[in-house]
Each structure stands twice: as structure tokens, then as C-alpha cells.
Amino acid sequence: MHIIAYVMRRKPGLSQEEFFKLYAEHGQVMAMAARGLLRYEQYPLRIAESRGDVYSTGLPEYDALSVYIFETAEDAEYTSRLNEVIVDSERFIDFATMITLPVNKRTVV
């Protein structure tokens, strides 16, 4: 199992609403094109409204977190080079500021 997390910002000039729409649509592209993709979770930013939310009072620095779980590292590498994945991602992600985190899963509770 190969897990990668991405913390991303929207492209300059794109509204958060437009970003969220394109981000949701990206799930369809990944589901159709990715090789060995076992799970893809999207975590778009939400407004902290209730008690218990720990957040900055300033503007958020990032717009979303994505977690991809592939069968193998080779599947992740193959998928990252697919033209349809690249073209779709470039519509909404600011790659210059994106953070890539190769992670391991550890279930605590």
C-alpha cells in the first residue's frame, strides 16, 4: 500500500467556490484514469462554526487536503504521469505552493 497526502491551494484568480467545484469533479477523473487506486479522499476546507473547532482567525493558507491510497508506488507514479490527470489538475491546483506528504497509516482509535 502506498499513501500520499497533498495539501493544496487554488490557482490564483480562482474563487474558492470554483475551486471546490473543480476539485469535486477531479474525483471522477481519478476514478476513471488512475491505476491501482484503492481509495481517494477529499477534504475541502470548511468554515469553522462550532465549538471544538481549532482554527486560525486569519484567512486560511490552504483550500484542501487530498489522500490517495494506491496498491503500489509504481501505480502512483504511473497515475501522476497520465495526461488526463495532469490537465485536469492544472485547472484548479496551484502546484507552486502544494505540499506533498508521503505518509504511513496508523490507526489510533
N, CA and C of each residue as an Amber inpcrd file, in Angstrom:
protein
   327
   0.8490000  -1.1760000   0.0000000   0.0000000   0.0000000   0.0000000
   0.8960000   1.2410000   0.0000000   0.5430000   2.2160000  -0.8300000
   1.3230000   3.4450000  -0.9920000   0.3750000   4.6260000  -0.7850000
   0.6410000   5.4310000   0.2460000  -0.2590000   6.5300000   0.6120000
   0.4480000   7.8660000   0.4220000  -0.2540000   8.7900000  -0.2180000
   0.2550000  10.1410000  -0.4400000  -0.8380000  11.1320000  -0.0570000
  -0.4410000  12.1700000   0.6870000  -1.3580000  13.2560000   1.0290000
  -0.8570000  14.5390000   0.3700000  -1.7930000  15.3460000  -0.0900000
  -1.4650000  16.6320000  -0.7050000  -2.2590000  17.7240000  -0.0040000
  -1.5750000  18.7910000   0.3710000  -2.2250000  19.9860000   0.9050000
  -2.0960000  21.0290000  -0.1950000  -3.2380000  21.5930000  -0.6150000
  -3.1990000  22.4360000  -1.8090000  -3.9510000  23.7450000  -1.6700000
  -3.5090000  24.6680000  -2.5190000  -4.1810000  25.9570000  -2.6810000
  -4.7730000  26.0030000  -4.0810000  -5.7800000  26.8260000  -4.2090000
  -6.3660000  27.0280000  -5.5400000  -5.4490000  27.9290000  -6.3780000
  -5.5930000  27.8020000  -7.6800000  -4.8220000  28.6410000  -8.5990000
  -5.1890000  30.1040000  -8.3750000  -4.2280000  31.0010000  -8.5000000
  -4.5310000  32.4290000  -8.3820000  -5.6190000  32.8290000  -9.3750000
  -6.5410000  33.6550000  -8.9050000  -7.6400000  34.1130000  -9.7460000
  -8.8720000  33.2360000  -9.7050000  -8.7750000  32.0770000  -9.0870000
  -9.8980000  31.1450000  -8.9880000 -10.6050000  31.3710000  -7.6520000
 -11.9150000  31.5150000  -7.6890000 -12.6550000  31.6730000  -6.4340000
 -12.6720000  30.3370000  -5.6910000 -12.9160000  30.4130000  -4.3940000
 -12.9810000  29.1750000  -3.6210000 -14.1380000  28.3040000  -4.1060000
 -15.2450000  28.9160000  -4.4730000 -16.3900000  28.1640000  -4.9930000
 -16.0240000  27.4220000  -6.2830000 -15.3320000  28.0980000  -7.1890000
 -14.8900000  27.4560000  -8.4370000 -13.9100000  26.3220000  -8.1430000
 -12.9890000  26.5790000  -7.2140000 -12.0210000  25.5530000  -6.8250000
 -12.7350000  24.3080000  -6.3140000 -13.6940000  24.4850000  -5.4000000
 -14.3930000  23.3340000  -4.8240000 -15.1410000  22.5390000  -5.8850000
 -15.7150000  23.2270000  -6.8720000 -16.4250000  22.5390000  -7.9580000
 -15.4470000  21.6930000  -8.7800000 -14.3380000  22.2920000  -9.1840000
 -13.3440000  21.5720000  -9.9850000 -12.6940000  20.4490000  -9.1810000
 -12.4900000  20.6890000  -7.9050000 -11.9070000  19.6870000  -7.0070000
 -12.8220000  18.4670000  -6.9100000 -14.1140000  18.6980000  -6.7550000
 -15.0740000  17.5860000  -6.6920000 -15.0850000  16.8110000  -8.0120000
 -15.0570000  17.5270000  -9.1310000 -15.0520000  16.8760000 -10.4440000
 -13.7810000  16.0530000 -10.6640000 -12.6880000  16.4530000 -10.0310000
 -11.4180000  15.7360000 -10.1760000 -11.5500000  14.2910000  -9.6800000
 -12.4140000  14.0730000  -8.7310000 -12.6400000  12.7160000  -8.2340000
 -13.0790000  11.7680000  -9.3370000 -13.9000000  12.2550000 -10.2550000
 -14.3590000  11.4310000 -11.3730000 -13.2050000  11.1010000 -12.3150000
 -12.3550000  12.0810000 -12.5630000 -11.1950000  11.8600000 -13.4350000
 -10.2920000  10.7940000 -12.8260000 -10.0190000  10.9190000 -11.5340000
  -9.1450000   9.9570000 -10.8660000  -9.7630000   8.5610000 -10.8580000
 -11.0440000   8.4830000 -10.5900000 -11.7100000   7.1760000 -10.5400000
 -11.6350000   6.4620000 -11.8860000 -11.7090000   7.2240000 -12.9720000
 -11.6920000   6.6210000 -14.3010000 -10.2840000   6.3340000 -14.8060000
  -9.3100000   7.1780000 -14.4540000  -7.9880000   7.0870000 -15.0750000
  -6.9300000   6.3900000 -14.2320000  -7.0330000   6.4910000 -12.9260000
  -5.9510000   6.0210000 -12.0580000  -5.7870000   4.5090000 -12.1040000
  -4.5480000   4.0880000 -12.0180000  -4.2360000   2.6650000 -11.9520000
  -3.9280000   2.3050000 -10.4990000  -4.5620000   1.2500000 -10.0130000
  -4.2800000   0.7620000  -8.6730000  -4.7350000   1.6710000  -7.5490000
  -5.6700000   2.5770000  -7.8310000  -6.1720000   3.4840000  -6.7980000
  -7.1860000   2.7490000  -5.9310000  -6.8420000   2.5420000  -4.6780000
  -7.7210000   1.8330000  -3.7520000  -8.6930000   2.7700000  -3.0560000
  -8.2260000   3.9960000  -2.7980000  -9.0570000   4.9520000  -2.0730000
  -8.5690000   6.3630000  -2.3890000  -9.5350000   7.2780000  -2.5090000
  -9.2140000   8.6930000  -2.7260000 -10.1770000   9.4890000  -1.8720000
  -9.6390000  10.2270000  -0.9160000 -10.4710000  11.0370000  -0.0210000
 -10.1430000  12.5060000  -0.2120000 -11.1970000  13.3150000  -0.3290000
 -11.0510000  14.7590000  -0.4550000 -11.5290000  15.4110000   0.8330000
 -10.7580000  16.3890000   1.2930000 -11.1110000  17.1500000   2.4830000
 -11.0640000  18.6390000   2.1450000 -12.1390000  19.1580000   1.5190000
 -12.1670000  20.5910000   1.2320000 -12.3140000  21.3770000   2.5380000
 -11.7370000  22.5580000   2.5600000 -11.8080000  23.4220000   3.7240000
 -13.2620000  23.7430000   4.0510000 -13.5610000  23.8360000   5.3170000
 -14.8880000  24.2800000   5.7380000 -14.7210000  25.4490000   6.6850000
 -15.7680000  26.2100000   6.8360000 -15.7430000  27.3200000   7.7740000
 -15.9440000  26.7600000   9.1670000 -15.0630000  27.1320000  10.0800000
 -15.1870000  26.6750000  11.4630000 -16.3280000  27.4440000  12.1160000
 -17.3700000  26.7280000  12.4910000 -18.5680000  27.3850000  13.0120000
 -18.9360000  26.9590000  14.4220000 -18.4330000  25.8450000  14.8780000
 -18.9120000  25.3210000  16.1520000 -17.8030000  25.2480000  17.1840000
 -18.2060000  25.0760000  18.4300000 -17.2330000  24.8770000  19.4970000
 -16.4290000  23.6260000  19.1940000 -15.2090000  23.6460000  19.6270000
 -14.3540000  22.4950000  19.3800000 -13.5200000  22.6290000  18.1240000
 -13.8890000  23.5520000  17.2460000 -13.0640000  23.8040000  16.0630000
 -11.8410000  24.6010000  16.4900000 -10.6980000  24.1340000  16.1080000
  -9.4610000  24.8600000  16.3740000  -9.0120000  25.4120000  15.0290000
  -8.9710000  26.7080000  14.9310000  -8.6580000  27.3140000  13.6470000
  -8.0050000  28.6730000  13.8370000  -7.3930000  29.1340000  12.8020000
  -6.8010000  30.4620000  12.7830000  -7.8910000  31.4650000  12.4620000
  -7.8000000  32.6350000  13.0710000  -8.7960000  33.6630000  12.7780000
  -8.4710000  34.4030000  11.4820000  -7.2810000  34.1750000  10.9380000
  -6.9100000  34.8020000   9.6720000  -7.4480000  34.0110000   8.4970000
  -7.1420000  34.4970000   7.3210000  -7.5550000  33.7680000   6.1220000
  -6.7870000  32.4530000   6.0460000  -7.4420000  31.3860000   5.6320000
  -6.7580000  30.0930000   5.5430000  -5.6710000  30.1220000   4.4700000
  -4.5880000  29.4140000   4.7470000  -3.4810000  29.3730000   3.7930000
  -3.7030000  28.3390000   2.6950000  -4.5060000  27.3250000   2.9800000
  -4.7400000  26.2450000   2.0190000  -6.2320000  26.0060000   1.8700000
  -6.6100000  25.3430000   0.7760000  -8.0180000  25.1270000   0.4610000
  -8.4820000  23.6910000   0.6270000  -7.5580000  22.7380000   0.5990000
  -7.9900000  21.3390000   0.6560000  -6.8260000  20.4110000   0.9830000
  -7.2200000  19.2230000   1.4120000  -6.2910000  18.1190000   1.6620000
  -6.8380000  16.9090000   0.9170000  -5.9760000  16.2370000   0.1740000
  -6.3640000  15.0050000  -0.5150000  -5.4820000  13.8650000  -0.0360000
  -6.0880000  12.6930000   0.1140000  -5.3360000  11.4980000   0.4960000
  -5.6170000  10.4190000  -0.5460000  -4.5400000   9.9210000  -1.1460000
  -4.6260000   8.8670000  -2.1540000  -3.9870000   7.6050000  -1.6000000
  -4.6610000   6.4820000  -1.7780000  -4.0830000   5.1980000  -1.3960000
  -4.0360000   4.3280000  -2.6480000  -2.8150000   4.0000000  -3.0540000
  -2.5820000   3.1630000  -4.2240000  -2.1020000   1.7880000  -3.7890000
  -2.2790000   0.8110000  -4.6590000  -1.7620000  -0.5300000  -4.3790000
  -0.2470000  -0.5060000  -4.2570000   0.4180000   0.2220000  -5.1670000
   1.8850000   0.2530000  -5.1780000   2.3880000   1.6610000  -5.5020000
   3.6660000   1.8930000  -5.2070000   4.3080000   3.1530000  -5.5840000
   4.3370000   3.3000000  -7.1030000   4.4820000   2.2000000  -7.8000000
   4.5000000   2.2290000  -9.2640000   3.1610000   2.7100000  -9.8170000
   2.0590000   2.2860000  -9.1950000   0.7370000   2.7510000  -9.6190000
   0.5940000   4.2560000  -9.4070000   1.0990000   4.7490000  -8.2860000
   1.0400000   6.1890000  -8.0100000   1.8540000   6.9660000  -9.0380000
   3.0460000   6.4900000  -9.3290000   3.9210000   7.1440000 -10.3100000
   3.2770000   7.1270000 -11.6950000   2.7500000   5.9930000 -12.1030000
   2.0830000   5.8630000 -13.3990000   0.9250000   6.8610000 -13.5070000
   0.0900000   6.9030000 -12.4780000  -1.0880000   7.7710000 -12.4910000
  -0.6900000   9.2410000 -12.5360000   0.3680000   9.6150000 -11.8120000
   0.7880000  11.0200000 -11.7740000   1.2790000  11.5150000 -13.1300000
   1.6060000  10.6080000 -14.0310000   2.1070000  10.9870000 -15.3530000
   1.0390000  10.9220000 -16.4500000  -0.1750000  10.5320000 -16.1020000
  -1.2470000  10.4580000 -17.0960000  -1.6610000  11.8560000 -17.5370000
  -1.7360000  12.0650000 -18.8420000  -2.0740000  13.3760000 -19.3730000
  -3.4140000  13.8820000 -18.8500000  -4.4270000  13.0250000 -18.7990000
  -5.7400000  13.4940000 -18.3520000  -5.7280000  13.9190000 -16.8870000
  -4.9080000  13.2890000 -16.0760000  -4.7860000  13.6730000 -14.6620000
  -4.0510000  15.0070000 -14.5520000  -2.9840000  15.1680000 -15.3100000
  -2.2070000  16.4090000 -15.2920000  -3.0530000  17.5870000 -15.7580000
  -3.7030000  17.4410000 -16.9010000  -4.5070000  18.5230000 -17.4730000
  -5.6330000  18.9170000 -16.5240000  -6.3160000  17.9400000 -15.9540000
  -7.4110000  18.2490000 -15.0420000  -6.8940000  18.9390000 -13.7800000
  -5.8120000  18.4580000 -13.2220000  -5.2490000  19.0400000 -12.0010000
  -4.8100000  20.4820000 -12.2180000  -4.2610000  20.7590000 -13.3800000
  -3.7810000  22.1090000 -13.6870000  -4.9080000  23.1310000 -13.7800000
  -6.1470000  22.6730000 -13.8990000  -7.2760000  23.6050000 -13.9620000
  -7.5050000  24.3240000 -12.6360000  -7.1250000  23.7070000 -11.5150000
  -7.5040000  24.2930000 -10.2300000  -6.4230000  24.3050000  -9.1490000
  -5.3420000  23.5550000  -9.2960000  -4.3230000  23.4590000  -8.2460000
  -3.1560000  24.4050000  -8.5210000  -2.7160000  25.1160000  -7.4880000
  -1.5030000  25.9310000  -7.5550000  -0.3330000  25.0320000  -7.1580000
   0.3000000  24.4280000  -8.1400000   1.3590000  23.4500000  -7.8730000
   2.5810000  24.0610000  -7.1940000   2.8080000  25.3540000  -7.3860000
   3.9760000  26.0010000  -6.7820000   3.9010000  26.0190000  -5.2570000
   2.6870000  25.9410000  -4.7110000   2.5240000  26.0040000  -3.2500000
   2.0420000  24.6890000  -2.6410000   1.8280000  23.6860000  -3.4610000
   1.2950000  22.4170000  -2.9610000   2.3370000  21.6800000  -2.1150000
   1.8650000  21.0670000  -1.0420000   2.7190000  20.2640000  -0.1680000
   2.3900000  18.7980000  -0.4120000   3.4120000  18.0060000  -0.6660000
   3.2510000  16.5710000  -0.8820000   3.8270000  15.8330000   0.3150000
   3.0280000  14.9310000   0.8820000   3.4430000  14.1870000   2.0690000
   3.3060000  12.6890000   1.8380000   4.4030000  11.9650000   1.6480000
   4.3150000  10.5050000   1.6210000   4.1190000  10.0520000   3.0670000
   3.0390000   9.3410000   3.3300000   2.6940000   9.0080000   4.7180000
   2.4250000   7.5180000   4.8960000   2.4520000   7.1080000   6.1500000
   2.0210000   5.7750000   6.5580000   0.7500000   5.9320000   7.3710000
  -0.1150000   4.9550000   7.2920000  -1.3490000   4.9880000   8.0680000
  -1.1010000   4.3420000   9.4250000  -1.5670000   5.0390000  10.4540000
  -1.5080000   4.4970000  11.8030000  -2.8610000   4.7730000  12.4560000
  -3.6490000   3.7480000  12.6810000  -4.9460000   3.9030000  13.3180000
  -4.7500000   3.9240000  14.8300000  -5.2590000   4.9660000  15.4780000
  -5.1080000   5.1280000  16.9210000  -6.3750000   4.6980000  17.6460000
  -7.5120000   5.1090000  17.1520000  -8.7950000   4.7380000  17.7730000
  -9.6820000   4.1280000  16.7150000
